[in-house]
Amino acid sequence: MSFVGDELRGHTQYKPGDISTISALVSRSVLVEVVEHVDLLESILGNTWLYINWHFITKHLTTEQREAFADAVDAWSEAMNPEEPNPVADRWWR
């Protein structure tokens, strides 16, 4: 949590013991970390979709897992090709 500590030291509104400032900064750093993980997971799932048999993988998942996987693949595809935002994942289970 050194990032949060460094940010607290430079924060002009911070007063020692001010829980609301600490809470807000920790929440923001956690949110940034979560967003970075989501981007990484979308990239992993997008590359999995690209190079591995999509039907084989998704037939072993629940419908909810399939939808989440397909959503991640579509988000990854849109990030890679913003000029072509059309869904690319074949949702064969529908």
C-alpha positions, 0 to 999 in steps of 0.5 A: 500500500505504498502508493496510498501512503505516498498519495496521502503524504502529498494530499493537501486536504489530509489531516492525520487520523482523517478516516474519510480521506484515507478511505477515499484514497484506498477506494480509488487505488483499489478501483484502479487496480480492479480496472487494470485486472479487468483489462488484463482479463479481457485481453486474456479471454480475447486472445483465448477466443482468438487462438483456441476453439471457442465452441469447445471451451464454451460448451463446458461453461454455464450460460452465465459464464458463456455470456460473461466470456462473450461480453469480455471478448466483445469488449476486448475486440472493441478496444482492439478495433474501435472503428468496428464495434460489432460483437465478434463472439459467436453466442451459439448457445442462444 
